[in-house]
Amino acid sequence: MSEASKLALARWQALSHDQRCKAVASTRHQITRIADNLIEACRSPQRTEDLETVASELIPLCDALHWLGRRGSRVLASRKVGWVGRPLWLWGSRAIVQRRPLGTVLVLGAWNYPLLLVGVQAAQALAGGNRVLIKPPPGCESATELLASCFHNALADHDIDPSIVQVIDSSVAEAQRVMANGIDCVVLTGGIETGVAVMQQAAKTITPSIMELSGSDAVVSLNGSLQDVKLADRLVRCLEFGLLFNSGATCIGPRRWFVPKSSQATKQIIPKLITRLQDAGPVSVHASARQAVADLVQSAINPPMNHAAATDLIGRWDVNRLRYEGLMHPVVLDNVPEDHAILQSDLFAPVLSIVSYEKIDEVIDAINTCRYRLSASVFGDRVEAERVANRLDVGTVCVNDLIAPTADPRLPFGGRGRSGFGVTRGREGLLAMTTPHTVITQRGNVLPHLLPASESTVDLLTAVLRQRHSSTLRERLAAIKSITTAARKS
């Protein structure tokens, strides 16, 4: 880091939490001024609808910035630890726990949501008092530069050096170079292979990391969700939305749909979903995802000899078109063998596998043992659905909805297993961009650890132990008497 960068960072960190949070939050005003440019920069073969950019990126990002301005300083405020709950033998001590910046945070962006993901992570890192380096994903350089200009202008409006936010080259080599030169935290949104590579390099310098990786998310239909006409209709519309939104390139899009076996309602609702998807046009699958999608779907539909084949319910699968043109229609698979890899894979495409179950425990076990556990959705009677949701070992569970509620700026977001670790967004994500700094002050004269080693000291400390942790009142009262006796001898 240059001397000028060090000076800029020092001045930034010298500001109060409130000053930093409000300066970062004002970025939302800059975003609204160039919203049209940001929308245009996000257009791609996968992002063909401007509405998706506004709804899934600009509004949630500005909401998150607004939340930072209103609540961020309270989250980062120092916490005083006084006498309540203090151990007796620490009589007179007081402490304060402060939140300190990490230093320099490297944010590695993702192509599927180039504004929201990078924007929230950068904003929280800044609010925590850090310097931020942003590596745009290839193809999203323009959108990233525009977003960075919003941060720069907001900081400049508050007389803050905008160089604390920098965009680096989008190449892998540049990210590797920056990490090798030394940073204090790396935040990645990406696939498992990229995550492993980043963690391997971070391990060499013991650099903390937050990994927001992919998912193979489940939608669970309880019996009640299929028998309630309105809820069943919502379920179908949610599945359609989740499959097609952002061309299927959503890490928490539905990939497995668990439905009750031998249910008449199940036999009625599946055709409704197929009908809605039948006329959907083809979507463009990102080049980085095409091969995996083509191989997995093809092997499920046309497996090797002596292996059961899945059923393509829509019937518009064209593996060659996907391989050579990058286009595919939605795919809904039924009768997928339970050991097929497609049920344990993170696909960035509109592919849904239907899995039948007899008992809900089967579903919970299937979800909790899946390698990818980023999110899940449960549809049904609210009380019963929440009961199931509480048993799922995933990062986020939506009840009677999917994807959209995770945009709430107050909520943390992160996964389990191969879906990563650590969180971004919300209170927890903001705290993750800082490190605790504890200062303890001894104001009293009771310092039992400085007493000379003797039998009376052992008696005193043993009595303290019994007074504090004995199970009965009689034992604790007896211990108080022992403390008095031992103290006199000491």
TITI-67921 format. One line per field, with one value per residue (C-alpha): x, y, z; residue in one letter; chain; residue number from 0. Coordinates in Angstrom, 1 decimal, padded with zeros to 4 digits. Layout:
N
c1	c(X / ...) $
c2	c(Y / ...) $
c3	c(Z / ...) $
rest	c(a / ...) $
kette	c(A / ...) $
nr	c(NUM / ...) $
This chain:
490
c1	c(000.0 / 001.4 / 001.9 / -001.0 / -003.3 / -002.2 / -002.9 / -006.3 / -007.2 / -006.0 / -008.2 / -011.2 / -010.7 / -010.4 / -014.0 / -016.8 / -018.9 / -021.8 / -019.8 / -018.6 / -022.0 / -023.8 / -021.2 / -021.5 / -025.3 / -025.4 / -024.1 / -027.7 / -028.4 / -025.7 / -027.1 / -030.5 / -028.9 / -027.3 / -029.8 / -030.4 / -026.7 / -026.4 / -029.4 / -027.9 / -024.5 / -026.1 / -027.8 / -026.4 / -027.5 / -028.6 / -030.0 / -032.5 / -035.2 / -034.4 / -037.0 / -034.8 / -031.9 / -034.2 / -036.0 / -033.2 / -030.2 / -030.8 / -033.7 / -032.2 / -028.8 / -030.2 / -032.3 / -029.1 / -027.3 / -030.2 / -030.1 / -026.4 / -027.0 / -029.8 / -028.6 / -024.9 / -023.4 / -025.5 / -024.3 / -020.7 / -021.0 / -018.6 / -020.1 / -019.4 / -019.0 / -019.7 / -020.3 / -023.5 / -022.5 / -018.9 / -017.1 / -016.5 / -012.8 / -012.6 / -014.0 / -013.3 / -012.6 / -014.4 / -014.1 / -015.2 / -015.4 / -014.8 / -015.2 / -012.0 / -011.5 / -009.8 / -007.7 / -007.9 / -010.8 / -010.8 / -014.2 / -014.3 / -017.5 / -020.0 / -021.3 / -024.9 / -025.6 / -022.8 / -024.4 / -026.2 / -023.6 / -020.5 / -022.3 / -023.5 / -020.2 / -018.2 / -020.5 / -020.3 / -016.5 / -016.3 / -018.7 / -016.5 / -013.6 / -011.8 / -010.2 / -011.9 / -010.5 / -013.1 / -012.4 / -015.2 / -016.1 / -015.1 / -017.8 / -019.1 / -016.3 / -018.5 / -021.2 / -018.5 / -016.8 / -020.2 / -020.9 / -017.5 / -018.1 / -021.2 / -019.1 / -016.4 / -018.9 / -020.6 / -017.3 / -016.1 / -019.3 / -018.3 / -014.7 / -013.4 / -010.6 / -012.4 / -009.2 / -010.3 / -012.4 / -010.5 / -011.5 / -008.7 / -008.4 / -010.9 / -008.3 / -007.6 / -003.9 / -004.6 / -006.6 / -003.8 / -001.2 / -003.3 / -003.7 / 000.0 / 000.9 / -001.2 / -004.7 / -006.7 / -009.8 / -011.2 / -014.9 / -015.9 / -019.2 / -018.7 / -018.5 / -016.9 / -013.9 / -013.1 / -013.7 / -011.2 / -008.6 / -009.1 / -009.0 / -005.8 / -004.1 / -005.6 / -004.3 / -000.7 / -000.9 / -003.5 / -006.0 / -009.5 / -012.2 / -015.9 / -017.1 / -020.6 / -020.7 / -023.4 / -026.5 / -028.6 / -031.7 / -034.8 / -038.5 / -040.6 / -044.3 / -046.2 / -049.6 / -051.4 / -049.7 / -051.2 / -054.7 / -055.0 / -055.9 / -054.5 / -051.3 / -050.9 / -051.2 / -048.6 / -046.3 / -046.5 / -045.9 / -043.0 / -041.4 / -041.8 / -040.4 / -037.4 / -036.5 / -036.7 / -035.5 / -032.2 / -032.2 / -032.0 / -028.6 / -029.5 / -027.6 / -030.8 / -033.0 / -035.1 / -033.2 / -035.0 / -038.8 / -039.9 / -043.5 / -045.6 / -045.7 / -049.0 / -050.9 / -053.8 / -052.9 / -049.3 / -050.6 / -052.7 / -050.1 / -047.1 / -049.0 / -049.9 / -046.2 / -045.4 / -048.2 / -046.8 / -043.3 / -044.3 / -044.4 / -041.4 / -038.8 / -035.2 / -032.7 / -029.0 / -026.8 / -023.5 / -020.5 / -019.0 / -022.1 / -023.0 / -020.8 / -021.8 / -025.5 / -025.4 / -023.5 / -025.7 / -029.1 / -028.1 / -026.8 / -030.0 / -032.3 / -030.0 / -028.0 / -025.6 / -027.1 / -028.6 / -029.2 / -032.7 / -033.5 / -035.2 / -038.3 / -038.1 / -041.6 / -041.5 / -039.8 / -037.8 / -034.4 / -031.8 / -028.3 / -026.6 / -028.3 / -027.0 / -023.5 / -023.1 / -025.5 / -025.7 / -029.5 / -032.0 / -035.6 / -036.5 / -036.1 / -038.2 / -037.1 / -039.1 / -038.0 / -034.4 / -032.4 / -031.7 / -028.0 / -027.7 / -025.2 / -027.8 / -029.4 / -026.2 / -025.0 / -025.0 / -026.6 / -026.8 / -029.6 / -033.4 / -033.3 / -035.7 / -035.7 / -038.9 / -038.3 / -041.2 / -041.3 / -043.4 / -042.3 / -041.0 / -038.0 / -036.8 / -036.9 / -035.1 / -032.4 / -031.9 / -031.6 / -029.3 / -027.0 / -026.7 / -023.3 / -024.8 / -026.9 / -027.4 / -031.2 / -034.5 / -038.2 / -041.1 / -044.7 / -047.6 / -049.6 / -047.5 / -047.0 / -046.1 / -043.9 / -042.0 / -041.5 / -039.9 / -037.9 / -036.4 / -035.0 / -033.2 / -029.4 / -029.2 / -028.3 / -031.8 / -035.3 / -038.3 / -041.7 / -044.4 / -042.1 / -038.6 / -035.7 / -037.3 / -037.4 / -033.6 / -033.2 / -034.2 / -031.2 / -031.5 / -030.9 / -027.5 / -026.9 / -024.5 / -024.5 / -023.3 / -021.1 / -019.9 / -022.2 / -019.5 / -019.0 / -019.3 / -022.1 / -022.6 / -025.4 / -027.4 / -026.0 / -023.9 / -022.4 / -021.4 / -019.8 / -017.9 / -016.1 / -014.6 / -012.6 / -013.3 / -010.8 / -011.2 / -009.8 / -010.0 / -009.3 / -008.8 / -010.2 / -010.2 / -007.6 / -008.9 / -006.3 / -006.4 / -004.1 / -001.3 / -001.6 / 001.4 / 001.1 / 000.1 / -002.5 / -004.7 / -004.7 / -005.8 / -008.5 / -009.7 / -009.9 / -011.6 / -014.2 / -014.7 / -015.3 / -017.9 / -019.7 / -020.0 / -020.9 / -022.3 / -025.7 / -027.4 / -028.0 / -026.6 / -023.3 / -023.0 / -023.6 / -021.0 / -018.6 / -019.1 / -018.0 / -015.0 / -014.0 / -014.1 / -011.9 / -009.4 / -009.2 / -008.2 / -005.4 / -004.2) $
c2	c(000.0 / 003.4 / 006.2 / 008.1 / 005.1 / 004.6 / 008.2 / 008.1 / 004.9 / 006.4 / 009.4 / 007.2 / 005.1 / 008.2 / 009.1 / 007.9 / 004.9 / 007.2 / 009.4 / 006.5 / 004.8 / 007.9 / 008.7 / 005.1 / 005.2 / 008.3 / 006.2 / 005.3 / 008.9 / 008.5 / 005.2 / 006.7 / 009.4 / 007.0 / 004.1 / 004.1 / 003.7 / 000.9 / -000.9 / -000.7 / -002.0 / -005.0 / -006.2 / -009.5 / -012.7 / -013.8 / -010.5 / -009.7 / -008.0 / -004.5 / -005.1 / -007.8 / -005.4 / -002.8 / -005.4 / -007.7 / -005.4 / -001.6 / -001.6 / -004.2 / -002.5 / 000.9 / -000.6 / -002.1 / 001.3 / 003.0 / 000.4 / 001.1 / 004.8 / 004.2 / 001.2 / 000.7 / 002.9 / 001.1 / -002.3 / -001.1 / 000.8 / -000.2 / -002.5 / -001.8 / -004.8 / -003.7 / -005.4 / -007.3 / -011.0 / -010.3 / -013.2 / -012.4 / -012.9 / -010.2 / -007.6 / -004.0 / -004.8 / -003.0 / -003.7 / -002.3 / -004.3 / -002.2 / -003.0 / -002.3 / -002.4 / -005.3 / -003.2 / -003.9 / -006.1 / -007.7 / -008.3 / -010.8 / -010.2 / -012.6 / -012.2 / -013.2 / -010.2 / -007.7 / -004.8 / -006.1 / -008.7 / -006.5 / -003.4 / -004.6 / -006.3 / -003.2 / -001.0 / -003.0 / -003.3 / 000.5 / 001.2 / -001.0 / 001.3 / -000.7 / 000.0 / -001.9 / -003.5 / -004.8 / -007.3 / -007.3 / -010.6 / -010.8 / -009.1 / -007.0 / -004.4 / -001.5 / -002.2 / -002.4 / 000.8 / 002.7 / 001.3 / 002.3 / 005.8 / 006.0 / 005.2 / 007.7 / 010.5 / 009.9 / 009.9 / 013.0 / 014.8 / 014.2 / 015.4 / 011.8 / 010.6 / 008.2 / 006.2 / 004.0 / 002.2 / 000.9 / -001.4 / -003.7 / -005.7 / -008.5 / -011.2 / -014.1 / -013.2 / -009.7 / -011.1 / -013.6 / -010.8 / -008.6 / -011.5 / -012.3 / -008.7 / -008.9 / -008.1 / -008.5 / -010.3 / -011.7 / -012.0 / -014.2 / -014.9 / -017.7 / -021.4 / -024.2 / -024.5 / -020.8 / -021.0 / -023.8 / -021.9 / -018.7 / -020.5 / -022.3 / -019.0 / -017.3 / -020.1 / -019.3 / -015.9 / -016.8 / -014.4 / -014.5 / -015.2 / -015.2 / -017.7 / -017.2 / -020.2 / -022.0 / -023.9 / -026.9 / -025.5 / -027.5 / -026.6 / -028.7 / -029.2 / -030.3 / -031.9 / -028.8 / -026.7 / -028.9 / -029.1 / -025.3 / -024.0 / -020.5 / -021.8 / -024.4 / -021.7 / -019.6 / -022.6 / -023.1 / -019.4 / -019.3 / -022.3 / -020.7 / -017.5 / -019.2 / -021.2 / -018.4 / -015.4 / -014.1 / -017.0 / -019.5 / -018.0 / -017.6 / -019.4 / -019.9 / -020.9 / -024.1 / -027.2 / -030.0 / -030.1 / -032.5 / -033.6 / -036.2 / -039.6 / -041.2 / -038.0 / -037.0 / -033.4 / -034.0 / -035.6 / -032.4 / -029.7 / -031.0 / -030.7 / -027.1 / -026.2 / -028.0 / -026.1 / -022.7 / -023.7 / -025.3 / -022.0 / -020.4 / -019.3 / -020.4 / -018.8 / -018.2 / -020.2 / -018.6 / -020.1 / -021.1 / -023.3 / -024.8 / -027.9 / -029.0 / -028.5 / -030.3 / -033.3 / -033.7 / -033.3 / -035.5 / -038.3 / -038.2 / -038.4 / -040.8 / -042.8 / -045.6 / -049.1 / -050.7 / -047.4 / -045.9 / -042.8 / -039.7 / -038.4 / -035.0 / -033.7 / -030.6 / -032.4 / -029.5 / -030.6 / -030.1 / -030.9 / -029.8 / -026.5 / -025.9 / -027.0 / -025.0 / -022.1 / -021.8 / -021.8 / -024.1 / -024.3 / -025.0 / -028.7 / -030.5 / -034.0 / -036.7 / -040.2 / -039.0 / -041.9 / -040.9 / -041.4 / -039.2 / -036.4 / -033.8 / -033.9 / -032.9 / -030.3 / -026.5 / -025.8 / -022.2 / -023.0 / -023.6 / -027.2 / -028.7 / -032.3 / -033.7 / -036.0 / -037.9 / -038.7 / -040.6 / -039.2 / -035.7 / -037.1 / -038.4 / -034.9 / -033.3 / -036.0 / -035.4 / -031.7 / -031.8 / -034.4 / -032.5 / -031.1 / -027.7 / -026.1 / -022.5 / -022.0 / -023.9 / -023.2 / -024.9 / -024.5 / -025.5 / -024.7 / -021.9 / -023.7 / -027.0 / -025.4 / -023.4 / -026.6 / -028.2 / -025.1 / -025.1 / -028.6 / -027.8 / -027.2 / -024.5 / -020.9 / -019.5 / -021.0 / -019.2 / -020.3 / -020.0 / -018.0 / -018.3 / -016.0 / -012.6 / -012.4 / -012.8 / -009.3 / -007.9 / -005.7 / -006.7 / -010.4 / -012.2 / -014.4 / -017.4 / -021.2 / -024.5 / -027.2 / -026.6 / -023.5 / -021.7 / -020.2 / -016.8 / -014.3 / -011.1 / -008.5 / -007.6 / -007.0 / -010.2 / -009.3 / -005.9 / -007.2 / -009.7 / -006.7 / -005.8 / -007.5 / -007.1 / -005.1 / -005.5 / -003.2 / -004.3 / -001.8 / -003.0 / -000.3 / -002.3 / -003.8 / -007.4 / -009.3 / -012.9 / -014.0 / -012.0 / -013.6 / -015.8 / -019.4 / -021.0 / -023.4 / -020.4 / -019.1 / -022.5 / -022.6 / -019.1 / -019.8 / -023.2 / -021.4 / -018.9 / -021.8 / -023.4 / -020.1 / -019.4 / -022.9 / -025.1 / -026.5 / -025.8 / -022.6 / -024.3 / -025.1 / -021.5 / -020.0 / -022.3 / -021.2 / -017.6 / -018.4 / -020.2 / -017.2 / -015.0 / -017.4 / -018.0 / -014.2 / -013.5 / -016.1 / -014.7) $
c3	c(000.0 / -000.9 / 001.7 / 000.2 / 000.5 / 004.1 / 004.9 / 003.3 / 005.2 / 008.5 / 008.0 / 007.1 / 010.2 / 012.4 / 011.6 / 013.9 / 013.1 / 012.5 / 010.1 / 008.1 / 007.9 / 006.8 / 004.2 / 002.7 / 002.9 / 000.8 / -002.1 / -002.7 / -003.9 / -006.5 / -007.6 / -008.3 / -010.4 / -012.8 / -012.5 / -016.2 / -016.9 / -014.3 / -015.9 / -019.3 / -018.0 / -016.5 / -019.7 / -020.9 / -022.5 / -019.0 / -017.9 / -020.7 / -018.5 / -017.1 / -014.4 / -012.9 / -012.5 / -010.8 / -008.6 / -007.7 / -007.6 / -007.4 / -004.9 / -002.5 / -002.7 / -001.9 / 000.9 / 002.3 / 002.1 / 003.8 / 006.6 / 007.1 / 007.5 / 010.0 / 012.0 / 011.2 / 013.9 / 016.6 / 015.4 / 015.5 / 018.8 / 021.6 / 024.3 / 027.9 / 030.2 / 033.8 / 037.1 / 036.3 / 035.8 / 036.7 / 038.5 / 042.1 / 041.9 / 039.2 / 041.6 / 040.4 / 036.7 / 033.9 / 030.2 / 026.9 / 023.6 / 020.5 / 016.8 / 014.9 / 011.1 / 009.5 / 007.1 / 003.4 / 002.2 / -001.3 / -002.7 / -005.6 / -007.5 / -009.2 / -012.7 / -012.0 / -009.6 / -010.3 / -008.4 / -005.3 / -004.1 / -004.7 / -003.6 / -000.2 / 000.6 / -000.3 / 001.6 / 004.8 / 004.5 / 004.2 / 007.0 / 009.2 / 008.5 / 005.8 / 002.5 / -000.3 / -003.5 / -005.9 / -008.6 / -011.2 / -012.8 / -016.5 / -018.6 / -015.7 / -015.7 / -016.9 / -014.2 / -011.5 / -012.6 / -012.5 / -009.1 / -007.8 / -009.2 / -007.0 / -003.9 / -005.0 / -005.5 / -002.2 / -000.3 / -002.1 / -001.1 / 002.5 / 001.9 / 002.1 / -000.1 / -002.6 / -003.1 / -000.2 / -002.9 / -005.9 / -008.8 / -009.8 / -013.1 / -013.7 / -014.3 / -012.0 / -012.1 / -010.7 / -007.8 / -007.1 / -007.2 / -004.8 / -002.3 / -002.5 / -001.7 / 001.5 / 002.4 / 005.6 / 004.4 / 001.1 / 000.4 / -002.5 / -004.2 / -006.7 / -007.4 / -005.3 / -007.6 / -007.3 / -003.5 / -003.1 / -005.1 / -003.1 / 000.2 / -000.7 / -001.5 / 001.6 / 003.8 / 002.8 / 004.5 / 007.1 / 005.5 / 006.9 / 004.2 / 003.7 / 001.1 / -000.4 / -002.7 / -004.7 / -003.7 / -004.7 / -003.1 / -002.1 / -002.2 / 000.2 / -000.4 / 002.6 / 002.2 / 003.2 / 000.5 / -002.2 / -000.8 / -000.3 / -003.7 / -003.2 / -001.6 / -004.3 / -007.0 / -005.2 / -005.0 / -008.8 / -009.5 / -007.1 / -008.8 / -012.2 / -011.0 / -009.3 / -012.3 / -014.9 / -012.9 / -014.1 / -016.7 / -013.8 / -012.7 / -009.1 / -006.4 / -004.3 / -007.3 / -006.8 / -007.9 / -006.0 / -005.4 / -002.7 / -003.1 / -001.2 / -002.8 / -003.9 / -003.3 / -005.6 / -005.1 / -006.2 / -009.5 / -010.1 / -009.2 / -011.3 / -014.6 / -013.6 / -013.3 / -016.6 / -018.4 / -017.2 / -018.3 / -021.6 / -023.5 / -021.8 / -024.3 / -024.2 / -021.8 / -022.2 / -019.9 / -018.9 / -020.6 / -017.3 / -016.4 / -019.8 / -019.8 / -016.3 / -017.0 / -020.3 / -018.9 / -015.8 / -017.5 / -020.4 / -018.1 / -016.2 / -019.3 / -021.3 / -018.7 / -019.5 / -020.0 / -016.9 / -015.2 / -014.7 / -016.7 / -015.5 / -017.3 / -019.0 / -018.3 / -020.6 / -023.4 / -024.9 / -023.9 / -026.6 / -025.4 / -028.6 / -028.6 / -025.1 / -025.9 / -029.1 / -028.8 / -025.0 / -025.1 / -023.3 / -022.4 / -018.7 / -017.7 / -015.1 / -014.3 / -012.7 / -011.5 / -011.0 / -009.3 / -005.8 / -006.2 / -009.4 / -009.1 / -010.4 / -007.0 / -005.3 / -007.8 / -008.0 / -011.4 / -012.7 / -015.1 / -015.1 / -014.1 / -011.4 / -010.2 / -008.6 / -005.6 / -004.0 / -000.3 / 002.1 / 005.4 / 006.1 / 008.0 / 004.6 / 003.2 / 006.2 / 006.0 / 002.2 / 002.6 / 005.7 / 004.1 / 000.7 / 000.0 / -000.8 / 001.9 / 001.0 / 001.2 / 001.2 / 001.0 / 002.8 / 001.6 / 003.8 / 007.0 / 008.6 / 012.0 / 010.4 / 007.8 / 010.4 / 012.4 / 009.4 / 008.6 / 012.1 / 011.5 / 008.2 / 008.4 / 005.7 / 005.8 / 005.1 / 005.0 / 003.4 / 004.4 / 001.7 / -000.6 / -002.1 / -003.1 / -002.7 / 001.1 / 001.4 / 000.0 / 003.4 / 004.4 / 008.0 / 007.4 / 007.2 / 004.2 / 004.0 / 003.6 / 005.0 / 003.6 / 000.1 / 000.0 / 002.0 / 005.4 / 007.0 / 006.2 / 004.4 / 004.8 / 007.9 / 011.4 / 011.3 / 007.9 / 009.1 / 012.2 / 010.1 / 008.5 / 011.8 / 014.6 / 018.3 / 020.4 / 024.2 / 026.8 / 030.5 / 033.3 / 036.9 / 039.3 / 042.6 / 044.9 / 044.9 / 043.0 / 044.1 / 041.4 / 043.0 / 046.4 / 047.4 / 046.7 / 050.0 / 051.5 / 052.6 / 049.0 / 047.7 / 050.4 / 049.4 / 045.7 / 046.3 / 048.5 / 045.7 / 043.3 / 045.6 / 046.3 / 042.6 / 041.3 / 044.0 / 043.3 / 046.6 / 048.7 / 051.8 / 050.0 / 048.7 / 052.1 / 053.7 / 051.0 / 051.9 / 055.5 / 054.1 / 052.0 / 055.0 / 057.0 / 054.2 / 053.5 / 057.1 / 056.9 / 053.6) $
rest	c(m / s / e / a / s / k / l / a / l / a / r / w / q / a / l / s / h / d / q / r / c / k / a / v / a / s / t / r / h / q / i / t / r / i / a / d / n / l / i / e / a / c / r / s / p / q / r / t / e / d / l / e / t / v / a / s / e / l / i / p / l / c / d / a / l / h / w / l / g / r / r / g / s / r / v / l / a / s / r / k / v / g / w / v / g / r / p / l / w / l / w / g / s / r / a / i / v / q / r / r / p / l / g / t / v / l / v / l / g / a / w / n / y / p / l / l / l / v / g / v / q / a / a / q / a / l / a / g / g / n / r / v / l / i / k / p / p / p / g / c / e / s / a / t / e / l / l / a / s / c / f / h / n / a / l / a / d / h / d / i / d / p / s / i / v / q / v / i / d / s / s / v / a / e / a / q / r / v / m / a / n / g / i / d / c / v / v / l / t / g / g / i / e / t / g / v / a / v / m / q / q / a / a / k / t / i / t / p / s / i / m / e / l / s / g / s / d / a / v / v / s / l / n / g / s / l / q / d / v / k / l / a / d / r / l / v / r / c / l / e / f / g / l / l / f / n / s / g / a / t / c / i / g / p / r / r / w / f / v / p / k / s / s / q / a / t / k / q / i / i / p / k / l / i / t / r / l / q / d / a / g / p / v / s / v / h / a / s / a / r / q / a / v / a / d / l / v / q / s / a / i / n / p / p / m / n / h / a / a / a / t / d / l / i / g / r / w / d / v / n / r / l / r / y / e / g / l / m / h / p / v / v / l / d / n / v / p / e / d / h / a / i / l / q / s / d / l / f / a / p / v / l / s / i / v / s / y / e / k / i / d / e / v / i / d / a / i / n / t / c / r / y / r / l / s / a / s / v / f / g / d / r / v / e / a / e / r / v / a / n / r / l / d / v / g / t / v / c / v / n / d / l / i / a / p / t / a / d / p / r / l / p / f / g / g / r / g / r / s / g / f / g / v / t / r / g / r / e / g / l / l / a / m / t / t / p / h / t / v / i / t / q / r / g / n / v / l / p / h / l / l / p / a / s / e / s / t / v / d / l / l / t / a / v / l / r / q / r / h / s / s / t / l / r / e / r / l / a / a / i / k / s / i / t / t / a / a / r / k / s) $
kette	c(A / A / A / A / A / A / A / A / A / A / A / A / A / A / A / A / A / A / A / A / A / A / A / A / A / A / A / A / A / A / A / A / A / A / A / A / A / A / A / A / A / A / A / A / A / A / A / A / A / A / A / A / A / A / A / A / A / A / A / A / A / A / A / A / A / A / A / A / A / A / A / A / A / A / A / A / A / A / A / A / A / A / A / A / A / A / A / A / A / A / A / A / A / A / A / A / A / A / A / A / A / A / A / A / A / A / A / A / A / A / A / A / A / A / A / A / A / A / A / A / A / A / A / A / A / A / A / A / A / A / A / A / A / A / A / A / A / A / A / A / A / A / A / A / A / A / A / A / A / A / A / A / A / A / A / A / A / A / A / A / A / A / A / A / A / A / A / A / A / A / A / A / A / A / A / A / A / A / A / A / A / A / A / A / A / A / A / A / A / A / A / A / A / A / A / A / A / A / A / A / A / A / A / A / A / A / A / A / A / A / A / A / A / A / A / A / A / A / A / A / A / A / A / A / A / A / A / A / A / A / A / A / A / A / A / A / A / A / A / A / A / A / A / A / A / A / A / A / A / A / A / A / A / A / A / A / A / A / A / A / A / A / A / A / A / A / A / A / A / A / A / A / A / A / A / A / A / A / A / A / A / A / A / A / A / A / A / A / A / A / A / A / A / A / A / A / A / A / A / A / A / A / A / A / A / A / A / A / A / A / A / A / A / A / A / A / A / A / A / A / A / A / A / A / A / A / A / A / A / A / A / A / A / A / A / A / A / A / A / A / A / A / A / A / A / A / A / A / A / A / A / A / A / A / A / A / A / A / A / A / A / A / A / A / A / A / A / A / A / A / A / A / A / A / A / A / A / A / A / A / A / A / A / A / A / A / A / A / A / A / A / A / A / A / A / A / A / A / A / A / A / A / A / A / A / A / A / A / A / A / A / A / A / A / A / A / A / A / A / A / A / A / A / A / A / A / A / A / A / A / A / A / A / A / A / A / A / A / A / A / A / A / A / A / A / A / A / A / A / A / A / A / A / A / A / A / A / A / A / A / A / A / A / A / A / A / A / A / A / A / A / A / A / A / A / A / A / A / A / A / A / A / A / A / A / A / A / A / A / A) $
nr	c(0 / 1 / 2 / 3 / 4 / 5 / 6 / 7 / 8 / 9 / 10 / 11 / 12 / 13 / 14 / 15 / 16 / 17 / 18 / 19 / 20 / 21 / 22 / 23 / 24 / 25 / 26 / 27 / 28 / 29 / 30 / 31 / 32 / 33 / 34 / 35 / 36 / 37 / 38 / 39 / 40 / 41 / 42 / 43 / 44 / 45 / 46 / 47 / 48 / 49 / 50 / 51 / 52 / 53 / 54 / 55 / 56 / 57 / 58 / 59 / 60 / 61 / 62 / 63 / 64 / 65 / 66 / 67 / 68 / 69 / 70 / 71 / 72 / 73 / 74 / 75 / 76 / 77 / 78 / 79 / 80 / 81 / 82 / 83 / 84 / 85 / 86 / 87 / 88 / 89 / 90 / 91 / 92 / 93 / 94 / 95 / 96 / 97 / 98 / 99 / 100 / 101 / 102 / 103 / 104 / 105 / 106 / 107 / 108 / 109 / 110 / 111 / 112 / 113 / 114 / 115 / 116 / 117 / 118 / 119 / 120 / 121 / 122 / 123 / 124 / 125 / 126 / 127 / 128 / 129 / 130 / 131 / 132 / 133 / 134 / 135 / 136 / 137 / 138 / 139 / 140 / 141 / 142 / 143 / 144 / 145 / 146 / 147 / 148 / 149 / 150 / 151 / 152 / 153 / 154 / 155 / 156 / 157 / 158 / 159 / 160 / 161 / 162 / 163 / 164 / 165 / 166 / 167 / 168 / 169 / 170 / 171 / 172 / 173 / 174 / 175 / 176 / 177 / 178 / 179 / 180 / 181 / 182 / 183 / 184 / 185 / 186 / 187 / 188 / 189 / 190 / 191 / 192 / 193 / 194 / 195 / 196 / 197 / 198 / 199 / 200 / 201 / 202 / 203 / 204 / 205 / 206 / 207 / 208 / 209 / 210 / 211 / 212 / 213 / 214 / 215 / 216 / 217 / 218 / 219 / 220 / 221 / 222 / 223 / 224 / 225 / 226 / 227 / 228 / 229 / 230 / 231 / 232 / 233 / 234 / 235 / 236 / 237 / 238 / 239 / 240 / 241 / 242 / 243 / 244 / 245 / 246 / 247 / 248 / 249 / 250 / 251 / 252 / 253 / 254 / 255 / 256 / 257 / 258 / 259 / 260 / 261 / 262 / 263 / 264 / 265 / 266 / 267 / 268 / 269 / 270 / 271 / 272 / 273 / 274 / 275 / 276 / 277 / 278 / 279 / 280 / 281 / 282 / 283 / 284 / 285 / 286 / 287 / 288 / 289 / 290 / 291 / 292 / 293 / 294 / 295 / 296 / 297 / 298 / 299 / 300 / 301 / 302 / 303 / 304 / 305 / 306 / 307 / 308 / 309 / 310 / 311 / 312 / 313 / 314 / 315 / 316 / 317 / 318 / 319 / 320 / 321 / 322 / 323 / 324 / 325 / 326 / 327 / 328 / 329 / 330 / 331 / 332 / 333 / 334 / 335 / 336 / 337 / 338 / 339 / 340 / 341 / 342 / 343 / 344 / 345 / 346 / 347 / 348 / 349 / 350 / 351 / 352 / 353 / 354 / 355 / 356 / 357 / 358 / 359 / 360 / 361 / 362 / 363 / 364 / 365 / 366 / 367 / 368 / 369 / 370 / 371 / 372 / 373 / 374 / 375 / 376 / 377 / 378 / 379 / 380 / 381 / 382 / 383 / 384 / 385 / 386 / 387 / 388 / 389 / 390 / 391 / 392 / 393 / 394 / 395 / 396 / 397 / 398 / 399 / 400 / 401 / 402 / 403 / 404 / 405 / 406 / 407 / 408 / 409 / 410 / 411 / 412 / 413 / 414 / 415 / 416 / 417 / 418 / 419 / 420 / 421 / 422 / 423 / 424 / 425 / 426 / 427 / 428 / 429 / 430 / 431 / 432 / 433 / 434 / 435 / 436 / 437 / 438 / 439 / 440 / 441 / 442 / 443 / 444 / 445 / 446 / 447 / 448 / 449 / 450 / 451 / 452 / 453 / 454 / 455 / 456 / 457 / 458 / 459 / 460 / 461 / 462 / 463 / 464 / 465 / 466 / 467 / 468 / 469 / 470 / 471 / 472 / 473 / 474 / 475 / 476 / 477 / 478 / 479 / 480 / 481 / 482 / 483 / 484 / 485 / 486 / 487 / 488 / 489) $
